[in-house]
Amino acid sequence: MDLTLDQPYTGHVTPGSNPQLRKVDGARIIKMSVAAGDNNVYLIECTTTGQALLIDAANEPDRVIALVQQEAPEIRLVVTTHRHIDHWWALEDVVAATGAPTAAHPLDADALPVTPSRLLTDGDVISVGTLTFEVIHLSGHTPGSLALAFTPRDGARTHLFTGDSLFPGGVGKTADAETFATLIADVETKIFDRYPDDTVVYPGHGDDTTLGAERPHLTEWRERGW
């Protein structure tokens, strides 16, 4: 299966469309949408070493495996952002094909079809070649939801992979007022209070956004309760 990578990068991909490539200092970020749920799969490669990180082996294992084999076969870790099945449907097949270790938060790990090789908690750091990703635990959408923050070597701006915890227009779906309160508090204190407006947000579904585009709406999100 030959996959063409589209450029310039817009952050808008749809199921069946070509993956998109964004180049930043020291890294290549590839975004692909899979299946009817428009789940995003992210492949981030260190251009110095060729080592790579895969975020959410969500679905369509043949396409995900083809992308990895074509673009960055040296997968060092597959991170699952949270326990929902639409974010790990292809995990077993991808691991079988690549032999890559896997990682997730301990509160969501038991729901996954592959026992994680590594358990990630808030503040942990993932190293892939010369790249580093900081783990951010955002409780609410699920108990063990994770985001990963990557800042290129030139420090130009941070790239934040948020799973289903933060989207354009709001935080992820929560079961009740209590879990919403937990999630909005985590998103405000661990993301908006820490990272600048030019930070790029790569969600688990749909288009990218920036913290600057979303920041003015935080009060609105709190008031509406979702």
C-alpha positions in Angstrom: 0.0 0.0 0.0 1.5 3.3 -1.2 0.5 6.3 0.8 1.1 9.8 -0.5 1.7 12.5 2.1 0.0 15.8 1.3 1.7 19.2 1.8 1.3 22.0 2.8 0.0 20.9 6.1 -3.4 22.2 7.0 -4.4 19.9 9.9 -7.6 18.9 8.1 -7.7 15.2 7.1 -10.7 12.9 6.6 -11.2 9.1 6.6 -9.6 7.8 3.4 -7.8 11.0 2.6 -4.0 11.2 2.2 -2.0 11.7 5.4 -0.5 15.1 5.9 3.1 16.0 6.7 4.3 18.9 8.8 8.1 19.5 9.1 9.5 21.2 12.3 13.0 21.5 13.6 14.3 18.0 14.1 11.0 16.2 13.4 8.3 15.2 11.0 4.7 15.1 12.2 2.3 13.0 10.1 -1.4 13.1 10.7 -3.8 10.5 9.3 -7.6 10.0 9.8 -9.0 6.5 10.0 -12.4 4.8 10.0 -15.9 6.3 10.2 -15.2 8.0 13.6 -12.6 10.3 11.9 -9.9 9.2 14.5 -6.6 10.8 14.2 -3.4 8.8 14.2 -0.1 10.7 14.7 3.4 9.5 13.7 6.2 11.7 14.9 9.7 10.9 13.6 13.0 12.2 14.8 14.8 13.3 11.6 18.2 12.9 13.2 17.9 9.2 14.2 14.8 7.9 12.3 13.2 6.8 15.5 9.5 7.5 15.9 6.5 7.6 18.2 3.0 6.5 17.2 0.1 8.1 19.0 -3.2 6.1 19.0 -3.3 3.0 16.8 -6.9 3.8 16.3 -8.3 1.7 13.4 -7.6 0.5 9.9 -4.5 -1.5 10.9 -3.4 -2.1 7.3 -3.2 1.7 6.6 -1.4 2.4 10.0 1.1 -0.4 9.4 1.7 0.8 5.8 2.3 4.3 7.0 4.8 3.2 9.7 6.6 0.9 7.3 6.8 3.5 4.6 7.7 6.6 6.6 9.2 5.6 10.0 9.7 1.9 10.6 11.8 2.4 13.7 8.9 2.8 16.1 10.2 3.1 19.7 6.8 3.4 21.4 3.0 3.3 20.7 1.1 5.6 23.1 -2.6 5.1 23.6 -4.1 8.4 24.9 -7.1 6.7 26.6 -9.1 3.6 27.0 -11.9 4.1 24.5 -11.9 1.4 21.8 -11.9 3.7 18.9 -8.4 4.8 19.9 -6.9 1.3 20.1 -8.8 -0.9 17.7 -5.7 -1.5 15.6 -3.3 -1.7 18.5 -2.8 -5.5 18.5 -2.2 -5.7 14.8 0.2 -2.7 14.8 2.2 -4.2 17.7 2.3 -7.6 16.0 3.6 -6.1 12.8 6.2 -3.7 14.3 7.2 -5.3 17.6 6.9 -1.9 19.2 6.4 -1.5 22.9 3.3 0.3 24.1 2.4 2.8 26.8 -0.7 4.2 28.6 -1.7 5.7 31.9 -2.2 3.0 34.6 -5.9 4.1 35.2 -6.8 3.2 31.6 -4.3 0.4 31.0 -6.5 -2.6 32.0 -9.0 -1.8 29.3 -6.4 -2.1 26.5 -6.0 -5.4 24.4 -2.2 -5.2 24.8 -0.7 -4.9 28.3 1.4 -1.7 28.2 5.2 -2.1 28.3 5.4 1.2 30.1 2.9 3.0 32.4 2.9 6.8 32.0 2.0 9.3 34.7 1.9 13.1 34.9 5.2 14.7 34.3 6.9 11.7 32.8 9.1 12.3 29.8 9.3 10.1 26.7 12.5 10.2 24.7 12.5 9.2 21.0 15.8 9.9 19.3 16.6 13.5 20.1 12.9 14.3 20.7 11.2 14.6 24.1 7.5 14.4 24.9 6.2 15.4 28.3 3.2 13.4 29.6 0.2 15.4 30.9 -2.5 13.5 32.8 -5.9 15.0 32.1 -8.6 13.2 34.1 -12.2 13.5 33.1 -12.9 12.1 29.6 -11.6 8.9 31.1 -9.7 8.5 34.4 -6.4 7.9 32.6 -6.5 10.2 29.6 -3.1 11.6 28.5 -1.8 14.4 26.4 1.8 14.7 25.1 3.6 18.0 24.7 6.5 18.1 22.2 8.6 21.2 21.8 11.1 21.2 18.9 14.8 21.9 19.4 14.5 25.4 18.1 11.8 26.1 20.8 9.6 27.8 18.2 6.3 26.5 19.6 4.9 23.5 21.4 2.9 20.8 19.7 0.3 19.3 22.0 -1.4 15.9 21.3 -4.5 15.9 23.4 -6.5 12.7 22.6 -10.1 13.3 23.4 -9.5 15.8 26.2 -9.3 19.0 24.2 -10.8 19.9 20.8 -11.6 23.1 18.8 -14.6 24.4 20.7 -14.3 22.6 24.0 -13.0 19.8 26.2 -13.9 16.2 25.6 -17.2 14.6 26.5 -17.6 13.7 30.2 -20.1 11.5 32.0 -21.3 14.0 34.6 -20.7 17.4 36.2 -18.1 16.0 38.5 -15.9 14.6 35.7 -16.4 17.8 33.7 -15.2 19.9 36.6 -12.1 17.7 36.9 -11.3 17.9 33.2 -11.8 21.6 32.7 -9.7 22.2 35.8 -6.9 20.0 34.4 -7.1 21.6 31.0 -6.9 25.1 32.4 -4.1 24.5 34.9 -2.0 22.0 33.1 -2.4 23.3 29.5 -3.7 26.9 29.2 -1.9 28.2 32.3 1.3 26.7 31.1 1.6 27.0 27.3 1.5 30.1 25.1 -1.2 30.9 22.5 0.8 29.7 19.5 0.8 26.1 20.9 -0.7 23.8 18.3 -3.4 21.4 19.5 -3.7 18.0 17.7 -6.9 16.4 18.9 -8.0 12.8 18.7 -10.7 13.6 16.1 -11.0 16.4 13.6 -9.0 19.5 12.8 -6.1 21.1 14.7 -6.4 24.3 16.6 -4.2 26.6 18.8 -4.5 27.5 22.4 -4.8 31.1 21.3 -7.9 30.3 19.3 -9.5 28.5 22.3 -8.4 30.5 25.3 -11.1 33.3 25.0 -13.8 30.6 25.3 -12.7 29.0 28.6 -15.3 30.9 30.7 -18.0 30.0 28.2 -17.1 26.3 28.4 -17.2 26.4 32.2 -20.6 28.1 32.2 -22.2 25.7 29.8 -20.8 22.7 31.5 -19.4 20.8 28.5 
